[in-house]
Amino acid sequence: MKVIITILVTIVAFFVMPFIYFGLGWLSGWIIQITIGSSIVNGLSLIGINLPLDQLPLFFGTLVIIASFFKTTLDVNTFSKLN
């Protein structure tokens, strides 16, 4: 029974967590948009990313989703073995 519950929780987390990540990224992008959004858009245009100010929350939400696939963790024991 524990195995089934674990599998179900894993499947639900696998499908729900990207929506939560996107929502938090979108919220952060919206806060940045209303505070320092024009500076961020100007800085992004300097490096070749032309983005309208109103699409900043969507941009941040998308970046958070992409970044969530590249998370790495380093265990303390693993780090001590490397040195």
N, C-alpha and C positions, 0 to 999 in steps of 0.2 A: 504493500500500500504506500509506503514511503517513497518507493521508487517512482510510482505513478504520479504522485503529487509533485515530486521533484521534476519530473519530465514536463508536466503541465505548467508548472511555474516557469521553467526555462523557456518553453515555447511562448508563453504569454509575454515574458520579459523580452524575448527576441523580437516580437512584433510590436510591443508597446514602447520600449525604450527609445527607438528613433523618433517617435512622435513627441515624447517628452523632451528629448535633446533639441529637436527643432523648435519646440515651443519656447524653451529657455533661451535658445540662440536668437529667436525672433524678438523676444522680450528685451534681451540685451541690445539688439540692434535698434529697436524702437527707442530705448532710453538714450542710446548714443545719438540717434537721429535728432531727438529734441534738445539735446544738450550741445554736443560738439560735432554734429553731423556734417556741417559744411566743411570743417577742417579735415575730417576723414575723407570726404569725397574729393577734396582738392589734393590730398596726399595720395589717394589711389589713382587719380588722374595723372599725377607726376610719374608713376611707374607704369602707366599704360592701361589702366583699368578704368574705363569711362563708365560711370555708374550714376544714374540720377539719384537725388537725395531721397525720393520716396521709395526707392527699392532697397535701401540700406538694411531694413530688418530682414527682408527675404535673403539678401546676400549673407548676412551673419548667420541666419538659420541654416542655410545651405552649407556654409563653412563648418558649422558645428557638427552637422551630420557627417560630412566627409572626414573631419578630424576624429570623430568617434571610432572610425574604423582603424585608426592608426595608433590607438592607445597602447602603451607598453608599461609594464610594471616591473620593478626590480626588487626582488626579495633581499632582505638584509643578509641572509646566509649566502645567497648567490653572489652578492657584491663582495663579501669577505673572501670568498673562494677565488674571485678574480684577481685580488691583490696579493 
